[in-house]
Amino acid sequence: MDPDTVAEWCGEHSSQSECCIVMDIPADTWAEDQIRQAVATLAPDHRGLILDIEKNPDTSHMYVLLEWRKGVPPCFQGTSVKLAEEVEVQLIKPSTPRGESASVSAPSPLAMIGPEFIVAIGDLLAKCQKTSPPHTNFGYRRLRNFTGNVPTPAGEETFEEWVEQAMQALDEWDVPEAQKKQRITESLKGPASEAVRNLKRSRKDCTALDYLNVLEEVFGRTEKAAELVYQYEHTYQRRGERMTEYMRRLDKILHQILLKKGAEPAEVDKIRIKQILRGSQPLDPVMMQLRSRAGNQELKYLELIRVVREEEALLEEKSFRRGERAYARPVRHNDSLQPESDSLDTYGSDEDEQEHLVVFKSTEKAAKESNLPEWGELSKTVKKVQEAQVELQQAHAELCWVLMKVTEMQAEMQKFLTGMQTTGVAVASGPNPLTKSQQATTSPLSKKRCFGCGEMGHFRAQCKGRKPEKDRVKGLLEALEGLLSTSPAGNARGHQ
């Protein structure tokens, strides 16, 4: 049987020629079950089907048409195969149609690739991802503008707030160094931009962290690390101050210490809890709870703030049920004149601090419940003080009214004295009134009047009969006393 006949035979059974093959068995003594079992033994991973069997009576040969769904197994791709130890059969492949190349089964591409090649490709892809810059504008939040002007303009953050945001952003930006420097410089204006410009002129290889360092030197705090450590160790909790507020004040100074390289970042939690236990108020309930906890020296920031807030919330709840307040806010005199953060607080005396706690209604309630013997006397004293305060306010109002009346009388007396002095001077001079014709014929010299002697025709500087100043003052005083001694006429005010 030739390959063309085998191809026609495959076409009769509607089978693909690439998946079929014909075995030429020399003897016709093989049964169908024996052939199927022998084929399964040779190719156990491939399930073959016997499509048809033909016998040639002239040659006593048996032709068996086999088909595999997944292709011809490798052991049947040769020219012959042994079905048994002594039986070797010939294999006849179907012919390929014209215009098509013979389909030669090739090994799978994945079988040719070894594990070493796959590992090398993975390393190459990792290197390419590291060297390729990411999309810099995706998810980028620009820093707020900072100028460095003093006082801080409206809507602009202080340097401490701005540099804290910049430090956090610098750690989170996964961009090249040049892009980090660009993002920082685009938020700087005015004196801040000039400081960075001067740094770039003096150093060519500066980084984004160098930009923040030079801004810290120009606009940051001028204290040294040792001074900040001293300030931190002498920062104490105020009376009536919550533990969370005290921790917030400590964290601001501790952050400045870290910027000045005054402490290691790994020791921050230990330094914080040590100062909290040392600088808190002796009777602060949260501090007492922290001291009673085992292993409080190893508390991290997250654990510490969680414990403090839980204790404050529990204390507030208990105080609310009793009708009290857990913390009394301190009242300060001249609070606007004091600095915002007085770091050198002490447990200190009331004279230095000038503060006292607000008295709440709960104090009065607690005193009544305790049945103190002094409560009655204290109530009477408070009532007397309140009555005295009301009387003092009324007396103050009456005194203000009297002072106002005295001021009005002084103003009227001053006007009266001024008018009388003018009248006395006019009477002392005594010039006769001139008619219009006389005034027209009067010489310019006659219009001159001396304020020294009161005569006409010359000025005071040209007066020859000028009296001494003391005599003149004495005469005016005598004239004034004479006028005051006379009773005023008409409806003039004053003593009559």
PEHUJO-V245085 format. One record per pair of residues at least 12 apart in sequence whose C-alpha atoms are under 10 Angstrom apart, sorted by sequence separation. I is the first residue (numbers start at 1). GAP is how many residues later the second one is. D is the distance in whole Angstrom. If there is no record, write none. Layout:
i={I I}
gap={GAP GAP}
d={D D}
This chain:
i={10 23 36 52 53 78 79 80 144 145 146 147 184 185 199 237 314 315 445 446 447 448 450 451 452 453 454 7 9 36 51 52 53 78 79 144 146 170 236 237 255 277 313 444 445 450 452 453 6 7 36 50 51 52 76 77 78 79 169 170 196 197 235 236 254 276 277 290 312 443 445 449 452 453 6 7 35 50 51 52 76 77 78 169 196 199 235 312 451 452 6 49 50 51 76 77 146 195 196 198 199 450 452 33 49 50 76 145 146 166 196 232 233 251 254 273 290 452 3 32 48 49 50 144 166 193 196 232 235 254 289 290 3 48 49 143 192 195 196 231 232 277 289 335 453 32 47 48 49 143 195 232 233 277 333 334 429 452 1 32 47 48 144 232 251 286 287 290 332 333 429 46 47 48 143 144 192 193 195 231 232 250 274 286 289 332 333 429 1 46 47 48 143 185 192 195 231 273 274 286 331 332 333 431 46 47 48 142 184 191 195 229 273 286 287 330 331 332 429 430 431 46 47 48 181 183 184 228 229 232 247 250 272 273 286 330 331 332 428 429 430 431 28 46 47 63 143 181 182 185 192 228 247 250 270 271 273 285 286 329 330 331 425 428 429 28 39 46 62 63 64 65 77 142 180 181 184 191 192 228 229 270 272 273 285 329 330 331 428 429 20 22 27 28 45 63 77 141 180 181 184 191 228 229 247 269 270 272 273 328 329 330 426 19 20 28 35 43 44 63 140 177 178 179 180 181 228 247 269 270 272 286 328 329 425 20 22 23 24 25 36 43 177 178 181 227 228 246 269 270 285 327 328 20 22 24 28 29 42 43 74 177 181 225 226 269 270 273 328 27 28 29 30 32 43 73 177 224 225 228 268 269 272 328 26 27 28 29 42 43 72 140 223 224 225 229 243 246 247 268 269 26 27 28 42 71 223 225 226 228 229 246 25 26 27 28 221 225 227 269 325 15 25 26 220 224 225 226 324 325 24 25 26 39 136 223 224 225 243 323 324 325 13 23 24 25 136 146 170 222 224 225 233 242 243 323 324 325 13 23 24 25 42 135 136 145 146 170 220 221 232 236 237 241 323 324 22 23 24 42 134 135 136 143 144 145 146 147 148 149 216 232 235 236 241 322 323 10 22 23 24 42 133 134 142 143 145 146 147 148 149 167 233 234 235 237 238 239 240 243 285 324 9 10 22 23 41 42 133 134 141 142 143 144 145 146 147 148 149 167 170 233 236 237 238 239 242 243 244 323 324 9 21 22 23 39 133 136 140 143 144 145 146 147 148 149 166 216 217 232 233 235 236 237 238 241 243 284 319 323 21 22 38 39 136 142 143 144 145 146 147 148 216 234 235 236 237 240 242 243 322 20 21 22 38 131 142 143 146 147 148 167 233 234 235 236 237 239 20 21 37 38 146 147 166 213 233 19 20 21 145 146 147 148 213 232 237 19 20 35 18 19 20 34 163 17 18 19 163 16 18 19 20 21 425 428 13 15 16 18 19 20 163 424 15 16 18 19 23 163 15 17 18 19 22 425 1 10 16 21 421 424 9 10 21 23 24 159 160 421 424 6 10 23 159 163 23 25 247 421 6 160 420 421 424 27 159 160 420 423 26 158 159 160 244 247 1 25 26 27 158 159 243 421 25 26 417 420 24 25 26 244 420 23 24 25 243 244 281 282 23 24 25 242 243 279 280 281 417 22 23 24 148 242 279 280 417 22 23 24 243 244 279 22 23 150 243 21 22 23 148 149 242 21 22 148 20 21 22 148 20 21 19 20 18 19 17 18 416 17 18 416 16 17 18 416 17 17 413 412 413 412 10 18 242 409 9 18 242 409 6 7 8 17 18 240 241 242 5 6 7 8 18 240 241 242 4 5 6 7 239 240 241 3 4 5 6 7 239 240 241 2 3 4 5 7 239 240 253 1 2 3 4 164 238 239 240 2 3 4 160 238 239 249 2 3 4 249 250 249 160 160 238 235 236 237 235 236 237 238 239 235 236 237 238 239 234 235 236 237 238 239 233 234 235 236 237 238 231 232 233 234 235 236 231 232 234 236 230 231 230 231 239 238 239 240 239 240 239 240}
gap={12 12 12 12 12 12 12 12 12 12 12 12 12 12 12 12 12 12 12 12 12 12 12 12 12 12 12 13 13 13 13 13 13 13 13 13 13 13 13 13 13 13 13 13 13 13 13 13 14 14 14 14 14 14 14 14 14 14 14 14 14 14 14 14 14 14 14 14 14 14 14 14 14 14 15 15 15 15 15 15 15 15 15 15 15 15 15 15 15 15 16 16 16 16 16 16 16 16 16 16 16 16 16 17 17 17 17 17 17 17 17 17 17 17 17 17 17 17 18 18 18 18 18 18 18 18 18 18 18 18 18 18 19 19 19 19 19 19 19 19 19 19 19 19 19 20 20 20 20 20 20 20 20 20 20 20 20 20 21 21 21 21 21 21 21 21 21 21 21 21 21 22 22 22 22 22 22 22 22 22 22 22 22 22 22 22 22 22 23 23 23 23 23 23 23 23 23 23 23 23 23 23 23 23 24 24 24 24 24 24 24 24 24 24 24 24 24 24 24 24 24 25 25 25 25 25 25 25 25 25 25 25 25 25 25 25 25 25 25 25 25 25 26 26 26 26 26 26 26 26 26 26 26 26 26 26 26 26 26 26 26 26 26 26 26 27 27 27 27 27 27 27 27 27 27 27 27 27 27 27 27 27 27 27 27 27 27 27 27 27 28 28 28 28 28 28 28 28 28 28 28 28 28 28 28 28 28 28 28 28 28 28 28 29 29 29 29 29 29 29 29 29 29 29 29 29 29 29 29 29 29 29 29 29 29 30 30 30 30 30 30 30 30 30 30 30 30 30 30 30 30 30 30 31 31 31 31 31 31 31 31 31 31 31 31 31 31 31 31 32 32 32 32 32 32 32 32 32 32 32 32 32 32 32 33 33 33 33 33 33 33 33 33 33 33 33 33 33 33 33 33 34 34 34 34 34 34 34 34 34 34 34 35 35 35 35 35 35 35 35 35 36 36 36 36 36 36 36 36 36 37 37 37 37 37 37 37 37 37 37 37 37 38 38 38 38 38 38 38 38 38 38 38 38 38 38 38 38 39 39 39 39 39 39 39 39 39 39 39 39 39 39 39 39 39 39 40 40 40 40 40 40 40 40 40 40 40 40 40 40 40 40 40 40 40 40 40 41 41 41 41 41 41 41 41 41 41 41 41 41 41 41 41 41 41 41 41 41 41 41 41 41 42 42 42 42 42 42 42 42 42 42 42 42 42 42 42 42 42 42 42 42 42 42 42 42 42 42 42 42 42 43 43 43 43 43 43 43 43 43 43 43 43 43 43 43 43 43 43 43 43 43 43 43 43 43 43 43 43 43 44 44 44 44 44 44 44 44 44 44 44 44 44 44 44 44 44 44 44 44 44 45 45 45 45 45 45 45 45 45 45 45 45 45 45 45 45 45 46 46 46 46 46 46 46 46 46 47 47 47 47 47 47 47 47 47 47 48 48 48 49 49 49 49 49 50 50 50 50 51 51 51 51 51 51 51 52 52 52 52 52 52 52 52 53 53 53 53 53 53 54 54 54 54 54 54 55 55 55 55 55 55 56 56 56 56 56 56 56 56 56 57 57 57 57 57 58 58 58 58 59 59 59 59 59 60 60 60 60 60 61 61 61 61 61 61 62 62 62 62 62 62 62 62 63 63 63 63 64 64 64 64 64 65 65 65 65 65 65 65 66 66 66 66 66 66 66 66 66 67 67 67 67 67 67 67 67 68 68 68 68 68 68 69 69 69 69 70 70 70 70 70 70 71 71 71 72 72 72 72 73 73 74 74 75 75 76 76 76 77 77 77 78 78 78 78 79 80 80 81 81 82 84 84 84 84 85 85 85 85 86 86 86 86 86 86 86 86 87 87 87 87 87 87 87 87 88 88 88 88 88 88 88 89 89 89 89 89 89 89 89 90 90 90 90 90 90 90 90 91 91 91 91 91 91 91 91 92 92 92 92 92 92 92 93 93 93 93 93 94 95 96 104 106 106 106 107 107 107 107 107 108 108 108 108 108 109 109 109 109 109 109 110 110 110 110 110 110 111 111 111 111 111 111 112 112 112 112 113 113 114 114 114 115 116 116 117 117 118 118}
d={10 10 8 6 6 9 5 9 8 8 8 9 10 9 8 9 10 9 5 8 10 10 8 9 10 7 10 9 10 8 8 5 9 7 7 8 8 9 10 10 9 8 10 8 7 7 9 6 9 9 7 7 6 8 10 8 9 9 10 9 9 9 8 9 8 9 7 9 8 9 10 10 6 7 8 10 9 6 6 10 7 10 9 10 6 7 7 10 10 7 7 8 5 7 10 9 7 9 9 10 10 9 9 10 6 7 10 9 9 10 10 9 9 10 9 9 8 9 10 8 7 5 9 8 8 10 7 7 9 8 9 8 9 6 6 8 10 7 7 10 9 10 9 10 9 10 9 5 9 10 7 9 10 10 9 9 10 8 9 8 6 8 9 6 8 9 9 9 8 6 10 7 8 9 8 9 9 9 10 8 7 8 9 7 8 6 7 9 8 8 9 10 7 9 7 7 10 8 7 9 8 5 9 9 7 10 9 10 7 10 10 8 7 9 10 10 5 8 8 9 8 9 10 9 9 9 10 7 8 9 8 8 10 8 6 6 6 9 9 5 9 9 10 8 9 10 8 7 9 8 8 8 9 9 10 9 7 8 7 10 6 6 9 7 7 7 9 7 10 10 10 10 10 9 8 5 8 9 8 10 9 6 10 9 9 9 5 7 10 9 9 10 10 9 9 10 9 9 6 9 9 9 7 7 9 9 7 9 9 10 7 7 9 10 9 9 9 10 10 10 10 10 8 9 9 9 6 7 8 8 8 9 6 7 8 10 10 10 10 10 10 7 7 8 8 9 10 8 7 8 8 10 6 9 9 10 10 10 9 9 9 7 10 8 9 6 9 8 8 9 6 10 8 9 7 10 10 10 6 9 9 6 10 9 8 6 6 9 7 9 9 9 9 9 9 7 9 9 10 9 10 7 6 6 9 9 10 9 9 8 9 8 9 5 7 9 8 6 10 9 8 9 6 7 9 7 7 7 8 10 7 5 9 9 9 9 10 5 8 10 8 8 8 10 6 6 9 10 8 10 9 9 10 10 10 9 5 10 9 8 5 8 9 10 7 10 10 8 10 10 10 9 9 10 6 8 10 6 7 9 8 9 9 8 10 10 10 9 9 10 10 10 8 8 9 8 10 9 6 5 9 8 9 7 7 7 8 6 6 8 8 10 10 9 10 10 9 9 9 8 9 9 10 10 5 7 9 10 7 9 10 9 10 9 5 5 5 7 7 8 10 7 8 6 8 7 9 9 10 9 9 9 8 5 8 10 7 8 10 8 6 6 6 5 6 8 10 9 10 8 10 10 5 5 7 9 7 10 10 10 6 6 9 7 10 9 6 9 7 8 6 5 9 10 7 6 6 9 9 8 10 7 5 9 6 10 8 9 9 5 9 8 9 8 9 8 10 9 6 7 10 8 7 7 8 9 8 8 4 9 10 9 10 10 10 10 9 6 7 8 9 5 9 10 7 9 9 7 10 8 10 7 8 8 9 10 10 8 10 10 5 7 9 9 10 9 7 5 9 8 10 10 7 9 10 9 10 8 10 8 8 7 8 9 9 10 9 9 9 10 8 10 9 8 8 9 9 9 9 9 8 9 10 7 8 9 7 7 8 10 8 10 7 9 8 10 8 8 8 10 10 10 9 9 8 7 9 8 9 5 9 7 9 10 6 7 7 7 9 9 6 5 9 10 9 9 10 7 10 10 6 6 9 10 9 9 9 8 5 7 10 9 9 6 6 10 8 7 5 9 9 9 8 6 7 7 9 5 8 10 7 7 10 7 9 10 8 8 9 6 9 9 10 8 9 10 8 10 9 9 8 10 8 9 9 10 9 7 7 10 7 8 8 10 9 9 7 9 10 7 5 9 9 5 8 9 10 10 5 6 9 5 7 6 9 8 7 8 8 5 8 7 6 6 8 9 8 6 9 8 9 5 5 9 9 6 10 8 5 8 9 8 10 8 9 9 9 10 9 8 10 9 10 10 10 10 8 8 10 7 10 5 7 7 8 8 7 5 5 8 7 10 9 5 6 6 8 9 10 7 9 7 7 7 6 8 8 10 10 7 9 10 10 9 9 10 9 8 8 10}
